[in-house]
Amino acid sequence: MFFIMGITDGQKQLDFNQTILCGNCGGYGRYEVFMTYTVLTLFFIPVFRWNRQYFVRTTCCNALYRLDREVGKRIARGENVVLSDRDLQPLGAGQGSVKQCGFCGFTTTEDYEYCPKCGRRF
């Protein structure tokens, strides 16, 4: 008997948008919230997720913030949440410091020429 199983990292865009005046670049933009996680799959069916982390990205300058876990859970449940500065921990310096792959959505602060997840050029 064969078991087909694997452990992979995933990312899920959450249904949340908040219009802001960015404190980083001074422009108008939106907060977009996403969750990263690790998942165990069995026969290509997700069985168990762990290591859930929540992040916020601004649309104006791509500044990246780590979101408080409890606030992230509330957003994932669909609650009406207004983010404040105390909920966010800055991760990137902003403009140009965060790269996101246009094919798979992988986000990194490293200066890679090719995406480490899918292998395509940034």
N, C-alpha and C positions, 0 to 999 in steps of 0.2 A: 504494500500500500504506500502511495506517495502522498506527501503533504506539501502543498505549495503555499509557502508563507513568506512574509517579508516585513521588514521594518523600514519605514520611510518617513521623511519630513514632509509636512503639508502646510499650506497657507490658505486661509479662508478670509475673503473680504466680507466684513460685516456691514449690514444695512444701516449706516450712520453717516450723516453729513452735518457739519456745523460750520456756518459762515463765520470767518474771523478776520480781524486785522492783525496780521502776523507781527509778533514781537521780534522776530528774527530778521526779516527783510523789509518790513514796513508796508508790504503790499497786501491787497485783499486776496483771500483764498478760502479754502475749506479744510477742515480736519476730516481725514478719511481713516477709519479704524479697521485693522485687520488682526487676525489671530494666527499664530504659528503653533504647530504641535508636532508630535511624533506619533505615528500610528502603526499598530501591528495589524497586518492583513493576513487572512487565511482564505485561500482559494479566491483571491482578489476582492474579498469582502472585508471592509474595515471592522475589526473586532474590538480593539481597545485603543483609546487615545490618552496620551499623557504629555507632560511637559508643555502645557498650554501657557502661552505668553501673549499679551495684548500690546499692540503698538499703534501709534498715531503718526500719520504722515501729512504734511501740509501740501496743498496743491500748488502754492505759489513758488516756494523755493525748495521743496522736497526735504525740509527739516524732519528728522525722525525723533520720536519720543517713545519711551516705554510708558505704558499706561498702567495705573494701579490695577491690580488683579480683580478686586471686588467691583470696581467700576466697569472693567472689561466684561465681567460676567453679566452685569446688569444690561449692558449694551447687547450682548449676545442673546439674552432672553427677550429683547425687544422693548425694554423699558425706555421711557423718555428721559434722557440724561443730557445735562448741559455740562460740558467739560470746562474746568478751570485750570489755572496754572499749577495749582497744588496737586492735581491728579497726574501731571506729566513730569517725566524725568528726561531731560535732553540726552540724546545719544549722538547725534551728528551735529557738526558745526553749521549745517545748512548748505546753501547753494553749492552744488557739485560734490559734496562730501558723501552722498549716498547714491549708489548705482542700483538700478533695477533692470533686470533682464526683460526685454520686450516680448520674449517668447514664453517663458515659464513663470515670470513674476518674482524670481529670486532676488532678494535685496541684500546688498552688502555694502560695507564702508571701505573695503579693501580696493586697491587699484588694480583690478584684474582686467585683462583685455578680452578674455573669454569667460563666459558664465561657468562657474564650477559645478552647477547642477545639471545643465543640459548641454554644455559644450559649445553653444553658439556665441558669436561675437556680440558684445554689448552694444 
